[in-house]
């Protein structure tokens, strides 16, 4: 199947080079792309010095929470998951993005 993935990539490249419509890249679903975007935003914010609560306020659009509310908030766990997954991607997990989705 890897050869098929490469053929699709070549087809997208050639279409782009020749000004034709670029076939969609089907390796990631819309949901996976959205999560990857949130992961990048979270790790960038964290690297810039934002707290996890500030990241949640911006990315997950939760309002300002008190300390006790934050401790019990599902957003706290969501941000921790985004940061953990982003760190895994940075450590080499990004290669999984390049593989084609396989039907189960």
N, C-alpha and C positions, 0 to 999 in steps of 0.2 A: 504493500500500500504506500510505502514511502515514495516510490517512483511516481505514483498517481498524484501525491501531494506536490511534488516538484513540478509535474506537468501543469497543474493548476496554477502554481506560482509563476511559471514561465508564461502561461496564457495571460495572466493579469499584467505582468510586466510588458509583454508585447502590445497588449491593448493600450496600455498607458503611453508607451513610446510612440504609437501610431495614431494617437488622438481618438481612439475608439472608446466606447463605453467599457468601463472596467467591470468584469464579472465580480460578483460579491465573494468575499472571503468567508467561507463557511466553517472555519476552524473554531470560532467562538460564537456563542449565542449572544443575543442582545443583553441578556441578564449577566452573562460572564463579562462582557465588555463594560457594562455599568459597574460591576463589582471591581474590576481591574482599575477603572477610573477612580473609584472611591479609595481603593488601596493606595494609589499614587498620591492622591490628595492628602490622605491621612499621614503617610510617611513623610511627605514634603512638609506638611504642617508641623509634625513632630520634630523633624530635623531643624525647622526654623524656630523651635522653642515653644510651640503651642502646647498647652496641656491637653490631655485626652478629653477633658470636659469641653474645652474650647473647640477641639476638632469635632466633637459630637454636635455642638451648637451650629457649626458651619456646614458640615457634610450631611448630617442627619436631620438638621433643622429642628433640634429640640430646643426648647426655650431655656432660659437661665434657670438652673436648678440649685437648690440649697445643697449643702454637703450631704445631709441625710438622704435627700431625694436622689442625688447622684449615686450614692452607694447602692441604692436599690434599683437603679434604672437599668433597663435592658440595653439602652444606648451605650452604657459603660462597657458591657460585654461585647457589643457590636464593634465598638472602636478598638477594643483589645484584639478582637479577631481580625479586623482589617490590618492593624499594625503587625500582628503575627504573620499573617499571610503575605504581607508586603515584604517583611524581612526574609521569609522563605523564598520569595521570588528573587530578591536581590542576591540571595545565596546560591542561585543557580536554578531555581524552580521555574524561571521564566522560559526555559526550554520547552516546558509542557505546552506553552501557548503556541509554539510553532508546529506542534503535531496536530494532525487532523482528528476531529472528533470521530469516535467509532460508535457505531450503533451496537447496543447490547443485545 
